Amino acid sequence: MLLFRRGPAGRGFTLIELLVVIAIIAILIGLLLPAVQKVREAAARSQCSNNLKQISLAIVNSADTMQGTMPPGLGLYPNRNGSANNGDGGLFFHLLPYVEQQNAYNQSVCPAAGGAGDDGRNGGIYPYYSAWNQQNLKVKSYLCPSDPTIGGWAQSATSYGFNGMVFGVAFPWGWGQGSYRYPASLVDGTSNTIFTMDREMNVYGNTNWVPDNGFACWPDWGGVVYSAEGGQPTGIGFLWAPNPRMGCSNGGVNGACADGNLPASPHTAGIMIGLGDGSVRFVGQGISPQTWWFAITPAGGDILGPDW
């Protein structure tokens, strides 16, 4: 009869050894997470910079196409009087053909008076393109991946603001006569004037898209900042809000909610801005209120400080 000798029994992990391994893994994950977050933020900031670049160049290109006339923050464009093939809406609406959204712009056509989207401001007899026919379009280049207020719904919304000192939202720069011209109106220089910047998409957590309620609705004038016409704060002393938080109610939660009338940066230690020459830069949080305001005004004859 053959006998088979069994080898020694396999030795398993003890509870202490298992806990040590788990602790080491936890420490490694803890060390890795900040690095992953930094990489993600760097990627998001790069995407945000690219978006602002597209928007800033779109403004310049639209002005070049329209013999120097820049689009308004709200109103008719390119003809301030009612005319065929005008556009009627906010700045970002007028920029659609210049940010690879020509088809979406074409779909907003209002063929005649009384048609869908007709608000009567284009003269009542001409076919034109109406922002009110494009209220459910999500434009990727209008959204910053770092914006904490985007959530799962971003139709007709933007994470960027535009300078109300350059792009007016009322007469005479909107539906009335008159317009800023590029580059003649930028007396301080195109590279010294801010066109666009970071801003929360939805300041107060509203589901209503109306700009008055803090929602940056791009077909309309949502997103405008530093607009004296809109009753917003202007002048030295009004900087942006750093690292805005989502879920704020009207008025803010413990002071953590950004002011909907001012820019708000989701990026660490500064804010992304688009300039009048089409370039984009990151402005550090340590910039003085005076230098920031001088960069907002297009024709104040101001000299930017050394912190620019």
Secondary structure, 3 states (H helix, E strand, C coil): CCCCCCCCCCCCCCHHHHHHHHHHHHHHHHHHHHHHHHHHHHHHHHHHHHHHHHHHHHHHHHHHHCCCECCCCEEEECCCCCCCCCEEEEHHHHCHHHCCCHHHHHCCEECCCCCCCCCCCCCCCCCEEEHHHCCCCCCHHHCCCCCCCCCCCCCCECCEEEECCCCCCCCCCCCCCCCCECCCCCCCCHHHCEEEEECCCECCCCCCCCHHHCECECCCCCCEECCCCCCCCCCCCCCCEECCCCCCCCCCCCCCCCCCCCCEECCCCEEEEEECCCCEEEEECCCCHHHHHHHHCCCCCCCCCCCC
